[in-house]
């Protein structure tokens, strides 16, 4: 199953992909939102998006809002160094918002499974 990982930090994107691959998901990396839209065109079988919040030009939350404006139903997990609860208050339609911290290897797989289950 393909999951789009959008992060301008190559090391962070690689770490997220490694976590995903451990659970037999295929991570497709985009360094920014423009690349992310290209990936969505090239891979219509993407089932989930995981995006960093703070990126140059277009933030992760603005990316989510643009997808919603285009009627996208893909589950969307926002990763942030900020307070996830605050971002969920601002944008409650997010599937999940998760802190980029040491627990990511444990929490991300759980949220991915939950987000994918809620779609099926």
N, C-alpha and C positions, 0 to 999 in steps of 0.2 A: 504494500500500500504506500502511495507517495504522499509525502508531507512537504510543503513548501516552508523553508526556513529563511526568513528575511532579517539580515543583520549586517550592518556595515563593518563590524568587527569580525574579521575572518576567523580568529581563534575561537571566539564565542560561538560562531556558526558551526565550526568544526566540532566543538564540544556538544552542542545540541544534536548534531547529526550522529555523533557517536552514541549518545544516549538512545536516540531513536533506533539506530541499527541494532543495538543490543536486544530490542524487542521486535526485530525483523521488519521495521519500517524503512522505507527508502527516503532519505532526506535529499531534497533538491534545494540548492542554495542560491539566493539572490542577495546581492550586496546593497540593493536599494529598492525603492518602490517601483521605479521604472522597470528594472530587471524583473521584479516580482510579477508585474502585469504581463511581461513577455513570457515568463515561465508558465503562467496560468493559461496563456494562449497555446503554448507549445505542449503543455501537459494537461489536457482537459480531465485526466483521471486523478488529479490531485484531490485529496479528501479532507485536508486540514491545513491551516496556515498557522505558523508560529512566527511572530514578529517581535523584534526589539521595539521598544517605545521610542528611544531617543536616537534618531538618525538624521543626517543632514537632509535638507530640502523638505522632505515629507516625513512626518513622525508616524510611528506605528498606529496611533489612534486615528490620525487623519487617513491612513491607508485603510483601516477598518471602516471608517465612515464612507469612504469612496466606494468600497466594495458593497456596502449596504445600499448606497444610492444606486448602484448598478444591479440591485436585486440579488446579490450573491447570498447563498444559503450556507456557504462553507463555514464550519466551526473555526473560530479564531481565538488563539491563545496569545495574549500580549505578555512579553517578558519585560521587566522593568527594574531599574535600580531604585525607583521611587517607591512610595507606599502603594501597594496594589489595591488596598481597600478604597483609597481616595480615587484612584482611576476607575474602579468599578462604580463608584457613586456618580462620577461624571458620565460614564458610558456603561450603563447597566446591561446593555444588549451584548456585551462581550461574552463569549463562552466562558473564558477564564482570564484572570490577570494574575501573574505569578512573579514573585521577586527573584531576581537573578542572584542567587546566593549559594552557599555550600550545600544546601539540601536539594538543589535542582535535580540531581541524579535520582533522588527518590520521589520527589513531588511531580516532576514533569511526566514520567511514564503513567502515573495514576491519572493525571488530568487529560493526557492524550487519550487514554482508554475511555475515560468518562465522556469526553467530547465526541469521540467517534461512535460510542454507543448511543448517545442521544440523537444522532443523525439517522442511525439505522433502524 
